[in-house]
Amino acid sequence: MRSKLLSEGENMTGMQAAPEVQDVRHQLAGVPKPGSIAAPRNGGGAETVFVIEDDISVREALCGLLQSVGLQAQAFATPVDLLRDRRFADASCMVVDIRLPGMSGLDFQATLAQAKINTPLVFMSGHGDVPMTVRAMKAGAVDFLTKPFRDQDMLDAVATAIERNRARLSAEKTTAELRAHMATLSRRERQTMLLVTTGLMNKQVAGRLGLSEVTVKVYRGQAMRKMGARSLAELARMAEILGLPTGDRRAESTVLAGADRDSSERIVVTGASGHRGSP
């Protein structure tokens, strides 16, 4: 694949945003986020790769290469052209030239990050600029290929990017489902879940919440049922995925901060000994 002729003075990250960059940031506000995709599309058609490259011969060569291994490829000369397509969320990954007219690949990467669009990027460039490569990789790029590159190197990079995208979408779907389950918990059930997942025993949780141990067991059972957890260890993993406070003191601080607002929620539980408890 032939190298591009690169001109001096093209816009790079760190310089004042050009009008084209500001225009892209404005358009991104109305673009669907890739994270809204419910699941990877590996069962409903080929993965789609967006190619952003202003050299038409390179664009065509890349699209032909990707299509030869069963991938769908959409080519664009600039990021603005891509956004006009309005199918931004369809991309499994993007292959982006580092130098583009009006807006560099690094600027585009930064703009996507600001818009919380996490589609994996594979960069390519006609020059092996080490600082540029480091900057792109630190910002999350999957790979940085120097032209001319071997076809297999590009295919390997794209395959890695697609797999990363599948894993990300799967994780986002799991998190969204757990958040939906979490939203069904009552305040006391959430408080109990927070504390038991830090390793506290039922008796300790009861003491911190001012409840009976029997009542805590009921709340814990209800929380596990609503969350779909089959064990306390699984409930703890769910709490970790959700980013809930970890550690006894952090969880207790979070719980006690809302304890005064629980007066409207009441439950009375009769245990085997006839003890009655309420929140």
N, C-alpha and C positions, 0 to 999 in steps of 0.2 A: 504494500500500500504506500503510495508516494507521500512524501512530506509536503507540508504546506509552506508557502512563502509568507513569513511573518513580518509585519511592519512594526516599526518602532512607535512607542508612545501609546500603545493600546491601553484602555482603562483596566486597572487592576485593583484588587481589594486594598483598602487602606486610603484610597484617594476619595475626594468628594464625590458623592453619588451623582452620576450623570442623569439627565432627564429620562433616558431609557430605563435606568435602574429604578427611579422613582415611579415610573409608569408600571413596571412589573410588580413592584410592591403593592401598588394600588389595586392592580388586577387580582393579585393573589388573595385579597381579602374576600373575594367572592368565589374562590375556587374550592370545590369539594376536597376535603382532606383524604389522603390515601387510607388513613386509619379508619375511615367510615366503611371500608369494604369489609363485609362480614367474615369472609374467609378467603384463603388463597384460591386462585382460579385454576389450580392444577387438575380439577375435574370438569371444568366447563370450557375448555379451549386452551390454546397455546398462551403462554406468558407473553406479555407485550413489553418491548424495549423501545424507549424513545431515544432517538439519536439527535443530538443538537450539534450541528457542524455546518459552518458557512461555505465550505468547499463542496460543491455539488458532486464532484467525482468521488470524494471521500465518503459523502453521505450515501451515495448509491452503492459503493463497494461494501460499506458496513451493513447496509440493509440486506444486500444479497447474501452476505456471509451469515447473518443472523437467521434469515429465512431458510437457508440451506440446512439448518439443524432443527427446523420445525418451530422456530420462534416467530412471533409477529413483530414487525418493526415499523415504526412511524418516524419519519425524518422531518427535521425542522432546521431552518437556517439560523434562527436566533431564539432565545427564551420567549420573546414577545410572540413570535409565530406559534410557539407551543401553546401558550396561554390562550391564544385566539381559538384553538381547536376545542377548548372547553371539555376535554376528556382527560384532564390532568391525572385524576385518581386511577386511571386504568393502567398506569405504568408499573411494571414489576421492578424495573430499574431504568436508569438513564445513562447513556454514554455521552459524555459532554467534552467538547474541545475546551481547553483551558483559555484560549484566546478567541474571543468572539467580538464582532463589531458592536460597539456601543455598551456592551456589558460582558465582562470576563466570566469565565467559568467559576472562578473563586467568588466573584460578586453574586453570581447566581446561587451558588451553594450557600452563601451567607443569608441571602434573601429567603431561600427555602427554609432554612433553620429558624429564622425569625417568624415565619408563617407556620411553624410546627409541621412542616411537610417533610417526612422522613424517608422518602423513597431513596434507596441506595444509589450512589453515583459512582461511575467509573470514568476517570479523567484520562484524556489523551493530549499530547502536546508534541509539537515539532522540535522542541528543545528540552533537554534533560536538566531543567532548573531545579536544583536540590532544595533551596528554600521554599519554592513554590510547591514542590512535591510534599515536603514536610507539613506545610500549612494545610494542604488539602487533606492529607491523611489524618492529621490531628483533628480536623473538623468532621471526620467520619467517612471519608471516601473509602471505597472498597479497594481500589487499585489506581495506579497512575502509570499509564503506558506511554513510552516515548516512541514517536513515529520515526521510521517505519517499524511496525511491530509484527510479530508472527500472528497469523490468524488464530492459532490455537491459544496463544496468550490472551487474546481478546475474548475468545469463547470461554476460557477458564475463568476470567475475571467476571464475565456476565453471569456464568453459572453460580459463582460464589455470591454475587449480588442478589440473584433471584432467590437463592436459598436463605440468605439473610432476610430478605423481604418476607418470605413465607413464615419464618420464625417470628418476625416482628408482628405480623398480622395475627398469628395464632396467639401470641402473648397478649396482644391488645384485646382480642376477642375474649380470652379467659378473664382478663381484668374487668372488662365491661360486664360480663356475666356475674362475677363475684360482687361487683358494686351494686348490681341490680338486686342480688340476694341480700346484701348488707342493708339496702334501703328498706327491706321488709321487717327488719329487727326493731323491736321496741327499744326505748332508751335503756331500760334495765338489761335487756338481752345484750345490747352493744357493750354496756359497761362490764357485764360479766365476761363477755368474750374477750375484751381487751385485757382483763386481769388474768383469766385462766390461761391465755396463750403466752403469758410471760413466765409461766411455770408455777404460779401460786396454787396452793391447794384450796379446795372448796371452803375449808374453815377459815383460811386467811382472807379469801375474797369476801366471805360473809362478814368478817370483822371490819374490813375496810369500807364496805357498803352499808353496814348497820343492818344486815339481814340475817335470817337464820340460815344454817347450812343447808337445810332441806330446800329452802327457797332458791338458794344459789344453784343447787343441783337441777331444779326445774328450769331456771333460766338458761343454764348451760345446755341442757338437753334441747330446749326450744331453739336456741341459737344454732346448735349443730344441725338440727333437722332443717331449719330454714336455709342454712348455708350449704347443705348437702354434704356435710363432713361426716365421714364414717368413723373417725377417731379424733382424739384431741390433738394428735400430731398433725393430722391433715388440716384441722382448724387453724393450727399455728402456722402452717405453710400458707394458708389462705390469707391470714393476717399479714404475713410478710409480703405477699404479692400486692396486697392493697396498700402497703406502706403505712400500716398502723403503728402507733408508738411501740417501740421495743424496749424492754427493760422494765423492771418492777416500778421504779420511781416515775419514769416518763408516763407509763400507762396509768399509774395511780393519779398523777397530776391531771391527766386528761379526763379521767373519770370523775374525780372530785370536783373539777371545774363546772361540771354540769349537774352535780348531784342535787343542788338546791332547786333545780327546775323539774324535779321528778314527783312533786306532790300530787299531780293529777293521775299518776299511774299507780295502781294498787293491785296486789295479788295476795291471796291468802291460801296457804298450802298446809294441809294436815298430813304430818308424817306418821310413821308406824307407831310412834310413841304418843301421838296425839298432840304434839307440839305444833303450834300455829305460828307462821311467820309472815311478815309483810314487808315490802320494800321500804 
